[in-house]
Amino acid sequence: MKFSTNDIRLRQVDGLFTFDEKVHIPELVERHHDLRKISPLSVHGLVTIDKDDYIVTFTMEGELVLPCARTLVDVHVPFSYEASEVYTEKDYLDKEDEEEEVHQITGQMIDLRPQLIENMMLKIPYRVFSDEDALEEGDGWNYFTEDEQKQQQAESEPEGDPRLSQLKDLLDEED
């Protein structure tokens, strides 16, 4: 997603420089270990000029597919994120510009793609949960609560060795 600074300045005279594009970023799936799929991003926004700086304000919308933290089933997560990036035509960046993450323009082209990737990497949810019910059992395993486990153990344990029942009677008599 690249914009020419000349085009921006020419269209800025007529009004605002706006954009609305679909962007495919398949490399996000390779870079983020949990991300299974990402739909094409719908990116729209505007560019304003302040002296040598170009301020790009945009919104990214789309859908991510992430694994459920409990069941690992696919969870479709719609998103809509707003961001703002500053690009400059200055020949050098001072310390303040670097701290504010101002991006230097090379070759009179503003390339928004690296900042789209960076913003998406920061906005991917850490953990998602599916609305579907969790599986209760599978092949060779089942799920139960701690209380259910105690109840099962109490039901399955024998009350004692029948050979020792006479000993119990003997101890009761002595008391």
Buried (B, 14 or more C-beta within 10 A) or exposed (E): BEBEBEBBEEBBEEEEBEBEEEBEBEEBBEEBEBBEEBBEBBBEBEBEBEEEBBBBEBBBBBEBBBBBBEBEEBBEBEBEBEBEBBBBBEEEBEEEBEEEEBBEBEEEEBBBEEBBBEBBEEEBEEEBEBEEEEEEEEEEEEEEEEEEEEEEEEEEEEEEEEEEEEEEEEEEEEE
